[in-house]
Amino acid sequence: MRKRKSKSSHIAEILMHRITSGTYSSGGMPSQRALAEEFAVSRNTIVEAINILEIGGWITRLARHRTKITSRCLLYTSDAA
């Protein structure tokens, strides 16, 4: 039997795809509240997804709850284009 992915893991994969495709620029990502509304999940689920991205080096959290895409990821996306 295959193990099912958590909602937060699934959302993290979607967000990674958006980062690599250039949907989110170096300016950052939408707010946690906006993402929670878009995916129809709680903010806690979004926080878990953001934690996955941060641990993977995809994003950096800044003061005042801003989330910035790391320059390493931006280099990856421009190399892929």
N, C-alpha and C positions, 0 to 999 in steps of 0.2 A: 504494500500500500504506500502510495506517495504521501509525503508530508506536505500539508497545506501551508502556504506562506501566510504570515500575519498581514493584517491590513497595513500596518506601518511599513513593513518590508516592501509590499507591493507599491505603496505610495512613494517610498524612497526610490524604487526603480523608475517610476514614472518621472520623478523630479530629476534623476540622473540623466534620463533621456532628454528632458527639456534643456538641461544644462549643456549636454554635448551637442544638441541640435541648434543651440544658439537662441532658444526661446527666451532664456533668462540671460541678460547681459551682465557685465561687470558691476552694474548698478545694484544688483542683488535680486532677491526673490520677493514674491508677494508676502504679505503678512501672514502669520499663523492663522489669524481669524479668517482671512480671505481663502486660504488653502482649505481650512476646515469646512467652510461653506461650499467650496467647489467640489470637494470629495465627499461631502455629506457625512463627516465623521467629527468626533470630538477634537478639541485642541490637543488633548493628551496624545491622541494618535498621531497628530501632526508633529508634536514635540518628539515623539519616539522616532518618526521618520527623519526628522532633522538631526537627531542624535546619530542615526545611522550614517547620514551624509557627512556629519562632522568627524566621526571616527574614521571614515574612509578618506578624509582629506578633501572632500568635494567642496565644502563650505567652511567659513569661519564666522562665528557669532561675534557681533560687536555690541558695544554699549547701547542701551535704549532699544534692545530687542531687534536690532537690525541683523540681517544675515547677508553675508557677502560671499560670492562665489570666489574660490581661491584662484589665483593667477595660474597655477599649474593646470587647472581644469580648462581655463580659457586658452592656454597654449595648446592643449590637446584638441580643443574644438577647432582652432584655426589651422592646425596641421591636418585635420581630417577633411577640411573643406577644399 
